[in-house]
Amino acid sequence: MGETYSHAGILKRAGRGLVLDIAGAEFFLLEEDLRELMSNRMADIVNHRGDMQGLSWLSPLIAPKKNDMTSLIDRHIYVVDYRGFDRVVSGDRQYTVIKEYRPYGPVMS
């Protein structure tokens, strides 16, 4: 078995938080949750009403060097490379690509 990544959307700034624009749906990482994420904790992903839709974390969880921002939304795994994530958070870039992780082979339920 292997895996692949496919283009899923973009990550961009929204006020002091972030927007994950995935296939026309917008999910938000609010400023206070972004602080949690930067403190090596999981952060809530919410919809426009503030309802929790998933979680994000910096991967790997226990390591000084981070490789990705990983999000789990509606049983789908989305990945943003850390370099792109950091550039959006710092304001050096307006957006970066979100990729969806897709395993090859049979899906276990």
ZIHUCOR-V951682 format. One record per helix or strand of 3 or more residues. SS is the DSSP state (a for helix, b for strand). FROM is the first residue (numbers start at 0). TO is the last residue. Records with the same first field share a line. If there is no record, write none. Layout:
BEGIN
SS->FROM-TO + FROM-TO
END
This chain:
BEGIN
b->2-13 + 16-21 + 24-28 + 42-45 + 51-58 + 67-72 + 75-80 + 94-102
a->30-37 + 81-89
END
